[in-house]
């Protein structure tokens, strides 16, 4: 059975528009990575995960299988919540490990900002897991954790490396907010992309097929839809590089010429100089010491770490005591 609730209407469309335009008219122009994932962006990201340069997903999948085997006896009378649940491939590995006698006792809550992604994910999962109780939530998990069911025991999944998109302070605040909605004994399965060779990291964000370039440029199409701008993505160059000092990949869009961008929601033009950058994403990489410090700041405890042989990716199982 599928039920889906949309809580995005609680977020003021006017405020979203205001924030987008404020970030595009500041001294350092930026667009929040939240806006990557419209329907086209979600499909492009799925393509990225299968690229040969993109090591993250193929490294993480075996770790999820290990975690699923470790947790399979815990999948009983619980709500499994997944943040950023556009692609059901990973969560399917966990659901597939649930013993038959426990299946009717669990519910799955996909939590994503994309209506289309939630709908498609739910339909695909129900084909593979008939009878699964699915309660989809369309909302922003960075600001709307209060809509999560509160009276159930929970296993929360934040797979991939999305935690790396947050600043250090945002990561601490987000984990602290999750701690507040957890009961003692609840768990959080959290993915971290680890610090490694710079060349390996940069290739993952500059693939030879230029899918990541399409993904990055598509955010301008999303902005056009939201605030009535007339950006032409082809007037920008995809830039992605590893900032070693800050241990993060930075993605930008670099203007190839001077532009005056108009908007139906903004009376003035948005002036963009040739070679000016629009910052679209950070993706922080972690050391084990940084992970331990971060989770400790939110009063969470590490139950187990699942890591590949090269230590390229860590899947960390956290608990609330």
N, C-alpha and C positions, 0 to 999 in steps of 0.2 A: 504494500500500500504506500502511495506517495502523497504527502501533503507538503505544500510549499507556502511559506510566508514571506512577504516582501516588506522589509522594514526601512528600505531606503527612503521612502516618502517622509520619514521622520527627519531626514537631513534636508535642510532647505536648499532647493535648487539655486536660489539667489546667492546663498553663501558659497556654494561650489563655484558658481560663475565668478563671484567676487575674488575668491582665492586664486583661481586660474589666471585671471587678468592681472591681479596684483603681482603674481610671480613672473608674468611675462613683461611687466613694465618696470621691474626693479633693475638695479644696477647689475646684478647677476641673474640673468634670466634662467628660469627652470620650470619644469613641468613634473608634477608628482608621478612616480612610477605606477601609482594606483590606476592611472588612465591608460596603461598599456593594454588592458584586458577587455576590450570590446570583443565581439564575436570573431572578427578577423584576427585581432591580436592574439586571442586564445588559440586559434588554429595555427597561427605562425609559431607560437611558443611550443606547441606540440611537435611541430616539424623540427624546431631547434633541438629538442631533447633527443632526437634520433640521429643528429649529425655526428660524424666521426670525431670532430674536434671537441664536442660537448661531452666531457667526461662525467659530468655530475650525475646524470640519471643512470647511466650504465654502472656507475660505481655504487650508487645508492640502492639500486634494486636488490642485490644480494643481501644487503644489510637489513632491508625491510623484511626479507624472507626470514632472516635470523631472528629479528624482533618478533615476527608473527609466531614463529615456533616457540619462542620464549614466553609469549603472552597468551598462547591459545587457551590455557586453562583459566585465564582471567576474563575471557570474553563470556561472561555470564551475568545477567541482570545489570548490564551497563549500557550507557549511551556513548557511542563512538562519535566524536565530533572531529571533523576535518576542516581546517582553515585552508582557503585557496583551493577548493576542490573541483576545479574545472575538468581535469583529466582523471577518470576513475581507475586508471591502470594500477597505481600504487595502492590505493585503499583496497582494491580487489584482492591483493596479496594477503592483507590482514583478514578480510572477510572470508576468504577461502580457507583460512586456517581454523575457523571457528568450528568446534565439534557440532555435529548435527543436532545433538540433544540440547545445545545452548542457543541455537539460532533464533528461536521464537522469543527468547528472553532479552534480546538486544535490539536497540534501535540505532540507526545511522543518521547523523546530522551533517550533511554537507553545508558549508558556510562560505559563501563567496559573494563578491560584489556584482558578478555577471549573471543576469537572469538567464541568458541563453546557455551559459556554461552549466548552471545548476540543472536546468531542464534536461539538457542532453545527457549529463552525467547520471541523473536519476533514472532516466529511461534505459540507458545502457546497463546500469547495475541491476535493475529489476529483471532484465532479460537473463542475466547470469545468476541472479539470486532471487528466484521467485519466492514471494512471501516475505521478503525483507521489508521491515518497517522503516520507511525513509521519511524524515522530516526536514525538508530543505529550508535553509534560511538565506535570504538575499539581503545582505547587509555588509557594512564595512567593519571587519573584525578588529581594526585598530581603534575604533571609537564606540562600537556597539556590542561589546561583550555582554551587556546586561540582558540581551534578548535570548541568551542561551538558557535552556531548561535547567532549573536550579535544584530540583528535588531528586535528581538521579545521580548514581555513581558514574563517574566519567573516565574515559580514556580519550585524551585530546591529542590530535595528530597535527603537527605543523611540519610537513615533510618538505623535501627540496631544501633550498637555501634562502628562503624569503626573509628569514630573520636577519640576514646580511644586508637587506635593503634599508634597515633601520639604522639610525645613528646610535651611538652607545647609550645615550640618555633615553632614546625612544625604546631601545631593546630592554633596558632595565624597567622602564615604566610599563611596557607591554607584558613582561613576565610577571611583574608585581600585580598587574590587573588580572592575569590568568590565575595567579595564586589565590586571589580573593574569591574567585568563582569555583575553586576546587574544594572538595571535601577532603578530610584526612584519608589517605589511602588512594585518592585519585592519582592518575598518572598523566604525564605529558611526554609525548614522543616528538623530539625536536631535532631537525637536521641542521648541520653546520658544514659549510665548505671550508676546508682547512688551508692554511698558508702552504704554498708549494712553489715550484719553479715558476718564475714570471712568464716565461715563454709559453708554458702549458696553459696558464690562466688566460693570457691575452688571446691565444688561438681560439679558445672556447667562445670568446665574444667577438671574434673577427673571422667567422667561418668562410671557407672558400666559395660556398654557394650563395653567400650574401643574404641568407635568411634572417640573420640577426639585424642586418642593415634594414631590411624590409620591416621587421618588427619594431625597430627603433623609430623609423620614419612614420610608421602608422599612427603613432601617438598624436601626430599633428592632425590626422584625419579625425581622431576622436575629439580633439580640441575644437576643430572646425564645427563638429556636430553640436558640441556642448555650448559654445559661446559665439557661434556664428562668424568665426574668423575665416579668412580666405588663404590660409597657408597652402603652398604647393610643396609637398614633401621632396620633390625632385630639386628644389632650390637649396637643399641641405645635404651635407656629407655626414655619414655615420662615423663617429669617433669613439673608440673604446680603448682604454689603456689602464695598466695596473699602477696605482699610486703606492709605491713601496712604503713610503713614510706612514701612510694611513692604513696600509694593508687592505686596500680595496680597489676593485675595478670601478672606473668611472665611465659612464656612457654620456655622450653629448651629441648634439646635432650642430654642425658648423655651417653657417651661412656662406654660400658660394658667391653671393652678391649682396649689395645693399637693397633693403626692402622696406616698404611701408605696408603693414598688414592692417586691414580694416576689420571691424567686428560690428555685428548688428546689436551687440550688448554693451558697446563702449564707444563713446562719442569721438574720441581721438584715435589717431592711428598708432599702431605699435611699431616703433622705429627699430629696425635691426640693421646693424652695420655689417659690411662684408667681413667675414672671418669671425664674427661674434658667435659665441657658444650658447646653446640652450642645454642646460644640465637636465638629463632625464632619469638617471639612475646611479646609485652607488650599490655595490655588492661587496660587503666586507668579508674578508677571509679571517679565520680564527686559528689560534693556538689552543692547546688543551688548557694551558694556564688561564687564558682569557675566558674560555668557556666556564671553567670552575668559578672564576671570580664573578662572572655575570649571573650564573644561576644562584650562587650564594647570596648575591645582592637582593634577590627576590625571595629568599628563605626557602628555596626549593632544594631538594637533595638528589644527588645522582645515584640512581639504583644500578644502572649498567650503561656501558658505552659499547656500541657496535661500530667497529672500524675495519676498513679494508687493509690489506697488507702494506700498501704504500702510505697509509694514513692520509689519503686525499680527501676523505669525507668521513664525518662522524655522525652517527645517529644516536642521540643521547636520550635515555629513558629517565625521566625525572618524576619524583613523587613529592607529595605534601604529607608531612608527618602529623 
